[in-house]
Structures are given as structure tokens and as C-alpha cells.
Amino acid sequence: MKPEEIPARDQYGRLLEDRGVWRQATTLEGAGELTARWLEGGSSYQPGHFAPGYDDETNPIAATLAELNRNGLFTRESQPGILGGAGAQRQYVTGFCSGAAAGELLALSTRTELVTIAHAPGEASSAAIPVTLDGTEVVTVLGSSENPVNEEQIKAWADETNDSLALLLADSWYVEILDPVWGRNDVLLPAVLGALTGQD
């Protein structure tokens, strides 16, 4: 194959050059920095996100999510709170972190109305807290661990990043933090950032 025939993007439109950087990420801090760059538009590759960029609803919270990623929470999923029309959303953020950070985020549930679910490394769980409604139908729930706990999940993460990061994630805490108030957007992310930085 000639150099000009080598594809620049994968089947999802993500730049293969940006994917290459993830091959070097072996720490939560490194993964967080690369995720922050993606949220700021400096990359078109995010492991497990099969599109070159995030959904439009993430625009208003992208800058704060980047801050979380640079302060100890390698974010996996998030959504803003939305109330109106036929649907409703609770704001939430999930991600991988150290045991110390998980403890700080879990403590949010003791001093605020926010709900934190912390999954220990290797823990498989399947709770179901509704966070997105379409009419009366529940379409998104939290409470299930995203830690790679089996060989297939670890391999999937390794394929998207590298073996070292996949094994690190399997040995990391996974947290899910949600605002129980439907549609609210001004409480959760500042509180999470405050907990991570010791300024809450």
C-alpha cells in the first residue's frame, strides 16, 4: 500500500493520528489530559466514542468536563440536565479515578443532595437509577459498573487504547455522580470539581 493510500481516519471518522497518542497513555492523568483535549476540540479520537466529536448537548458543559479530566476524573459519560418537551434528563457524570478521589466524590453524598455511586476495582454491579426519560419511558440508567472486569472488556479497552491503560482501568475505581433534580445544571459539575480539588 502506498503512503497516499493509507487511510487518515477510521470507520467512525476519527483521526488515526489522534488514536496513536492514546497508545502512549498509561496513567489516569494521561487519559484525562487526552480527554480534556478532545473536549476542547484538539483531538477527534476518544476511546469508546464512535464519532470524531461529542454530541451537541455536551457543548455547554464541555469546558467544565475538561477541568474534571485535568483534576483526577477520567470521564466516561455525562449529560446535562434537561426539562421540557417530551423528555427529561438528570445531569450526571461518570468516570475512572483513584481510591482517594472516589472517597472524596462519595463524600459528596454525605453533605449534599447529590448521589454518588462508587464501584471498587473489579466490582460488577447492576443497579438501575433512571436519569433519562423519553415521555414515560426510561431510556438511560446509572448504577452499573463500567470497570473492565472480564477479559473481553479489557481487550476492548486495549484495542481502543493500549494494554497498560486497560489493565489500569480494571484496577481503578469507577464513579457515577448524579443530580437527583431533573433539569438542573448549576450544581453537580461545580461540586464534583470542588471535591476533586479540595475547594468544596
C-alpha positions, -999 to +999 in steps of 0.1 A: +000+000+000+013+034-010+016+061+017-011+081+000-035+051+002-032+047+040-064+059+055-063+091+077-095+082+096-111+051+109-146+039+100-161+064+126-144+094+112-118+096+140-082+107+130-059+077+133-031+101+142-051+111+173-056+075+181-019+069+181-014+093+210-037+070+231-012+042+226+011+062+249-014+069+276-006+047+306-020+067+335-053+081+346-037+116+344-026+110+308-061+096+298-077+126+315-055+151+296-062+135+263-099+135+271-097+172+280-081+179+246-109+161+229-135+181+248-117+213+238-116+203+201-079+195+199-085+158+191-110+138+171-104+104+189-119+094+222-119+057+232-153+041+232-169+071+215-176+061+179-177+096+164-150+123+159-167+147+183-192+148+212-230+153+210-243+189+207-259+187+241-224+185+256-213+219+243-224+239+274-206+216+298-175+206+277-152+232+294-161+220+329-157+184+319-122+192+306-114+206+341-127+174+357-104+154+335-074+175+344-082+171+382-084+134+387-116+121+370-111+104+336-147+109+325-165+082+306-201+096+301-220+127+310-252+146+302-267+179+310-299+183+329-329+189+306-365+195+314-391+202+288-408+188+257-415+151+259-383+142+278-363+149+309-327+144+320-308+144+352-273+158+350-246+132+356-210+124+350-192+091+353-155+081+352-125+064+364-104+076+393-081+067+422-094+054+455-087+087+472-107+106+446-135+081+448-137+087+486-139+125+481-167+120+455-185+096+477-184+121+505-205+145+483-234+122+491-230+129+528-230+167+527-251+174+496-282+160+479-260+147+450-259+109+446-225+092+441-223+055+433-187+042+437-176+009+423-145-007+436-120-022+412-132-054+397-167-049+411-196-059+388-229-044+397-263-038+380-283-012+398-307+010+378-313+046+387-333+064+359-315+096+345-331+100+311-368+098+302-385+099+268-421+106+277-427+079+304-401+055+291-368+052+309-340+053+283-308+057+304-300+044+339-269+046+361-257+021+387-239-005+366-201-006+368-182+002+337-149-012+351-134-037+326-140-067+349-137-095+323-113-105+297-135-093+268-139-058+283-102-055+290-094-065+254-119-039+241-102-011+261-068-024+250-079-023+213-090+013+217-060+024+238-033+001+250-028-029+273-013-009+302-042+016+303-068-012+300-053-031+330-050+002+350-087+009+344-096-026+355-078-017+388-093+017+392-125+030+409-154+038+387-178+065+400-212+078+388-224+111+402-259+124+395-281+154+405-314+140+416-332+171+404-345+167+369-333+195+345-309+212+369-274+222+356-257+245+380-249+222+410-233+189+400-202+198+380-190+226+403-195+203+433-176+175+416-147+198+407-147+212+442-144+177+457-116+168+434-096+200+441-104+202+478-123+235+474-158+225+481 
